[in-house]
Each structure stands twice: as C-alpha cells, then as structure tokens.
Amino acid sequence: MTEFRITHDIAQAHPDIRERLTATTIEAVNESSARSAEDAALVLRHKLGEIGVQISEAACLSAIERIRSGKQLHFEIEPAPDKS
C-alpha cells in the first residue's frame, strides 16, 4: 500500500487533516476524471497545496494511478523532522 506521510506540524495546524486530505483528493479525482493521469496529478497537487499540503508531482501521479486502478491510499501522520 502506498502511504503518504504528513508531518505533525500540519496535523497540529489542521487537526482535521485526514478528513481534509480525503475530501480534497476525492474532489481532485472527480474534477479531473476525464483528464490524463499527468493532468489529474497536477490538479491533485494544486488542490492539496490549497490546504497547505506540499507533495511532489511524482507522488501525486502515483496517487492518481493507484486510485484509478481501484487501490486505496493511506495517509499517515508522522512526527516532523527535528530542525535543530
């Protein structure tokens, strides 16, 4: 299963981040269903950026391909790296 790790900083700023990630991903997939996987990945990346989640184009493309092949995504919250 592909996991997209989200740091605790985001989880603390947005306590409902799992729900927002899910809703935003569904919205992006539905909005871009008739587009190529690459275009859909750009839509997903843009929509996630709107809620403060930065994700690479490659990760977005992977997410779109998994969703379109009927597989699930799992968003995991992990501790932020120590910046000291």
N, C-alpha and C positions, 0 to 999 in steps of 0.2 A: 504494500500500500504506500502510495506517495504521501509524505507528510510535509506540510508547510508549517514551519516553526515561526511563531510570533513571540517576540520578547515581552517580558513582564512590563517594560516601560509602556508599551502600547496597551497592554491589558489593564494597567493602572490608570492610564488616561481615558481608556474606553472600557469600563467594566463589562459592557455587553458585547465585546469584540467578537466572540464566537458567533453570536446571532447576526451581527452586522456583516461579518465575513460571509456567512452562509447566504444571507439575503442579497448582498451585493454580487456575489458570484452567480447566484441564480438569475438575478436581473441582467447581468452582463451576458450570460449564456443565452438567455431568451432573446435579448436585444440583438444578438449577433448570430443567431442560429442559421441564417441564410448566407453568412459570410464564410470565407476561407478560415482555416484554423489560425493562420497567422494574423488575419484581421481581427478575429474574435479574441485572440490573445492580447492584442493592443487595446481592445475595448475593455477587457478584464483588467488589464494593468492600469488603465486610466481610472476606471471605477474604483478600484482598490486604493489608488492614490488619493481619490477624493475623501476617503475615510481615514487617511493617514497611514496606510499600509504600503510600504515600498517593496516591490517584488520584481525580480528580473524578468525580462521578456521570455527567456528560456523556461523559467518556472511557470509563467502564465501559459505558454504554449503547451507544456506538459499537462497542466491542469485542464485545459480545454480538450486535449486529446483523450485524457482519462475520462472526462465527463461524457464526451461524445461516444466513447466505446462502452459506456454503461458502467464504468467503475466509479467507486466513491472516492472522495477526497477526505482527508483528515487534517484539521488544523490543530496544531499542538502549541500550547503556551509554554515557553521555556524561559529561564532566567536570562536577564540581559547580561552581556559580557562585562566583566569588570573593566572599567575605563581608567583605572589608576596606573 
